[in-house]
């Protein structure tokens, strides 16, 4: 299974899942459902980028449930963008596309341009997988401009790496 581990012994051996669960113990007994949902989301986001898909997806599902119960649209949007990346990593392109569409619609309804940026990579990757390289390139370039406008320099750097400067010279 690419990117994740369904084997419980391997999952226990991964420090990310153990550390995430330890961090969540700080919410034991606390009456802070919003903080708990945010913690679940944040740790799921970190674990996605650390390569622990199993624990990340588990925490993302908990975050989604918490944000849904709270009626928290930004939380629902950010978890949808996370779900898009998890599904993409697992090769579930249909789920990734649906999650991207949901996240983008929610972020746009909230006027959250930074949130929209979270959907650029999976949307561009899906376009590239379909063979629509022009759309993928446009999405990365739009993402780069958006990241620069928002002063999100780490994301701007990632977006710049994903664009093809050789195409500028040809146009």
C-alpha positions as CSV (number, residue, x, y, z in Angstrom):
1,X,0.0,0.0,0.0
2,X,1.7,3.2,-1.2
3,X,2.4,5.8,1.4
4,X,0.6,4.3,4.4
5,X,0.8,1.3,6.6
6,X,-2.3,-0.8,7.6
7,X,-0.1,-3.2,9.6
8,X,-0.6,-2.3,13.3
9,X,2.9,-3.3,14.3
10,X,4.4,-0.9,11.7
11,X,2.0,1.9,12.7
12,X,3.1,1.6,16.4
13,X,6.7,1.8,15.2
14,X,6.1,5.2,13.5
15,X,6.8,8.0,16.0
16,X,4.3,10.4,14.4
17,X,1.2,8.5,15.5
18,X,2.5,8.0,19.1
19,X,3.5,11.6,19.4
20,X,0.1,12.8,18.1
21,X,-1.8,10.6,20.5
22,X,0.4,11.9,23.4
23,X,-0.3,15.5,22.3
24,X,-4.0,14.8,22.4
25,X,-3.9,13.7,26.0
26,X,-3.8,17.4,26.9
27,X,-7.4,17.5,25.9
28,X,-8.5,14.7,28.3
29,X,-11.2,16.0,30.5
30,X,-11.2,19.4,28.9
31,X,-14.4,20.9,27.7
32,X,-13.0,22.3,24.5
33,X,-14.5,20.6,21.4
34,X,-13.3,23.3,19.1
35,X,-9.8,23.0,20.4
36,X,-9.9,19.2,20.1
37,X,-11.2,19.3,16.5
38,X,-8.4,21.9,15.6
39,X,-5.8,19.7,17.3
40,X,-7.0,16.6,15.4
41,X,-6.9,18.6,12.1
42,X,-3.5,20.1,12.8
43,X,-1.9,16.8,13.8
44,X,-3.5,15.1,10.7
45,X,-2.0,17.8,8.5
46,X,1.4,17.3,10.0
47,X,1.2,13.5,9.8
48,X,0.2,13.7,6.1
49,X,3.4,15.6,5.4
50,X,5.4,13.2,7.6
51,X,4.1,10.2,5.7
52,X,1.9,8.6,8.3
53,X,-1.3,8.3,6.3
54,X,-3.0,5.8,8.6
55,X,-2.8,7.9,11.8
56,X,-3.4,11.1,9.8
57,X,-6.6,9.8,8.2
58,X,-7.8,8.6,11.6
59,X,-7.2,12.0,13.1
60,X,-8.8,13.8,10.1
61,X,-11.9,11.7,10.5
62,X,-12.1,12.7,14.1
63,X,-11.6,16.4,13.2
64,X,-14.3,16.1,10.5
65,X,-16.8,14.7,13.0
66,X,-15.9,17.5,15.5
67,X,-16.2,20.3,13.0
68,X,-19.4,18.9,11.7
69,X,-20.9,18.7,15.2
70,X,-19.8,22.3,15.8
71,X,-21.1,23.6,12.5
72,X,-17.7,24.9,11.8
73,X,-17.5,25.6,8.0
74,X,-13.8,26.5,7.9
75,X,-12.9,23.3,9.8
76,X,-15.1,21.3,7.4
77,X,-13.2,23.0,4.4
78,X,-9.8,22.4,5.8
79,X,-10.5,18.7,6.6
80,X,-11.9,18.3,3.0
81,X,-8.7,19.6,1.6
82,X,-6.8,17.2,3.8
83,X,-9.0,14.4,2.7
84,X,-8.2,15.3,-0.9
85,X,-4.5,14.9,-0.2
86,X,-5.0,11.6,1.7
87,X,-7.1,10.2,-1.2
88,X,-4.6,11.3,-3.8
89,X,-1.8,9.7,-1.9
90,X,-3.8,6.4,-1.8
91,X,-4.6,6.7,-5.5
92,X,-8.4,7.3,-4.9
93,X,-8.7,9.9,-7.6
94,X,-12.5,10.2,-7.5
95,X,-12.6,10.8,-3.7
96,X,-9.7,13.3,-4.1
97,X,-11.6,15.2,-6.8
98,X,-14.8,15.4,-4.8
99,X,-13.0,16.5,-1.6
100,X,-11.1,19.2,-3.6
101,X,-14.3,20.5,-5.1
102,X,-16.0,20.6,-1.6
103,X,-13.0,22.3,0.0
104,X,-12.7,24.9,-2.7
105,X,-16.4,25.7,-2.7
106,X,-16.4,26.1,1.1
107,X,-13.2,28.2,1.2
108,X,-14.6,30.5,-1.6
109,X,-17.9,30.9,0.3
110,X,-15.9,32.0,3.3
111,X,-13.6,34.3,1.3
112,X,-10.6,32.4,2.5
113,X,-7.9,32.7,-0.2
114,X,-5.3,31.1,2.0
115,X,-7.6,28.1,2.3
116,X,-8.1,28.0,-1.5
117,X,-4.3,27.6,-1.7
118,X,-4.6,24.3,0.2
119,X,-6.5,22.9,-2.8
120,X,-4.0,23.9,-5.5
121,X,-1.7,20.9,-5.2
122,X,-4.3,18.2,-5.3
123,X,-6.3,19.9,-8.1
124,X,-3.1,20.3,-10.1
125,X,-2.0,16.8,-9.5
126,X,-5.3,15.4,-10.6
127,X,-5.2,17.5,-13.8
128,X,-1.7,16.2,-14.5
129,X,-2.8,12.6,-13.9
130,X,-5.6,13.2,-16.4
131,X,-3.0,14.5,-18.9
132,X,-4.2,18.0,-18.7
133,X,-0.8,19.6,-18.2
134,X,-1.9,23.1,-19.2
135,X,-4.5,23.2,-16.4
136,X,-2.0,21.8,-14.0
137,X,0.5,24.5,-15.0
138,X,-2.1,27.2,-14.7
139,X,-3.2,26.0,-11.3
140,X,0.4,26.0,-10.0
141,X,1.0,29.5,-11.5
142,X,-2.2,30.8,-9.9
143,X,-1.2,29.2,-6.6
144,X,2.2,30.9,-6.8
145,X,0.6,34.3,-7.4
146,X,-1.9,33.8,-4.6
147,X,0.9,32.7,-2.2
148,X,2.9,35.7,-3.1
149,X,-0.1,38.0,-2.7
150,X,-0.7,36.5,0.8
151,X,2.9,36.6,1.8
152,X,2.9,32.8,2.3
153,X,6.5,32.4,1.2
154,X,7.0,28.7,2.0
155,X,4.0,27.9,-0.2
156,X,5.2,30.3,-2.8
157,X,8.5,28.4,-2.9
158,X,6.7,25.1,-3.3
159,X,4.5,26.5,-6.1
160,X,7.4,28.0,-7.9
161,X,9.2,24.6,-7.9
162,X,6.1,23.0,-9.5
163,X,5.9,25.5,-12.3
164,X,7.9,25.1,-15.5
165,X,10.0,28.2,-16.3
166,X,10.9,26.9,-19.7
167,X,7.3,27.4,-20.8
168,X,7.6,31.2,-20.1
169,X,10.4,31.6,-22.6
170,X,8.3,29.8,-25.3
171,X,5.2,32.0,-24.8
